[in-house]
Structures are given as C-alpha cells and as structure tokens.
C-alpha cells in the first residue's frame, strides 16, 4: 500500500514539475521576465534577423522568471520541440534560455549546428557572459550570447559593443576547446575521488 502511494505521489509530483508553461513564439526574442530594455531587445532582434537572412540559421532568445523546479535541460528541449527552431531539413536552430530567478541559463542546439557550436564552446559562451549577469546587465548578456553563437557557427569574428566599448569575440580553436574539456574532466575526477574517499571512510568506521 505504501509503495503504491509513493508511486502515485511521485507521478503527480513529476507532472506538476514538468508543466512549466512554454510561451508562444511571438518573435526572435521572447522576454517573459521583462528584463530587457526596449532598445536592447530591438537590437538583439535585428541581429538575429540579419543572421537568418544571411545564413538561414534561426537563433532564438527566451527569458523567463522560473522553471518551477523543472530541469533546465528538460524545459529547453520542450521549448525547442514546440517552437520547431531551424529548418526541418537541416535542424539548424539554436536557443539561448535565461532563467532569472533560478539563476540558470542554457544554450540548446539543433543537430545541424552541433558540429560547430559544441557543448564545450557553448559552455565558454555562458562562462564569459556571467559578469554581465552579476551586474544585472541583461541587454549586453543576451546580445553577447547571441552574437557569440552566430560567430562560432560561421567562424567569423564579431565585434560586440558592450557599454559603448567594442569587444571582439574571436572564434575559439580546437586547442582552447581541449583545455576547457581537460578542466572539466579534472574537476569531475577530483569530485569522484573526494566522494569515494568519504564513502570508504564511512565503511571503515562502521566496520
């Protein structure tokens, strides 16, 4: 009986968590949190439209307040599936998702762009825009993310204007990606060693 109640509770809880609303696709930038200025939003949308016209790649911005405990990976996948970003043939769409209250962000990439906009490169973009988010500069954070995504996708050097000072985001090379991967691997290995040491110590104390 208890097991049955647990299964019912778990199922209902999962259903509630998985029902974070996905807004309608009304334009290149959907800002439900209302954190972008009208000028910043217009600038980002104009850039996204230029990229689409020149390269046929659909970049998309979604900014929300909270995920309501849903994983950002699951939510971003649901958004991409509902909005059908990119062409059906090439699957060349990419989503920049920013969750304000949860302090989370993610870049979700269609299969057609995975060869250039890899997980490592997407991770670097998100790391580089954190200073803008710490100062709540959402206009420049979003613009930086989108222009960087376009830059990496087409191996172009994009001049990004931040607070009236241009910053050139240079397309990362394979060596930089390898260094980033090595840092992640070392961090995971260190965490695993610490966990195993604690587990073995706990066993020895119980013996």
JOSULTA-V268002 format. One record per helix or strand. SS is the DSSP state (@ for helix, = for strand). FROM is the first residue (numbers start at 0). LEN is the number of residues. If there is no record, write none. Layout:
# JOSULTA-V268002
{{SS,FROM,LEN} {SS,FROM,LEN}}
This chain:
# JOSULTA-V268002
{{@,1,16} {=,28,3} {@,37,18} {=,57,7} {@,71,12} {=,92,7} {=,103,6} {@,110,3} {@,118,10} {@,129,5} {@,137,17} {=,157,5} {=,164,5} {@,173,33}}
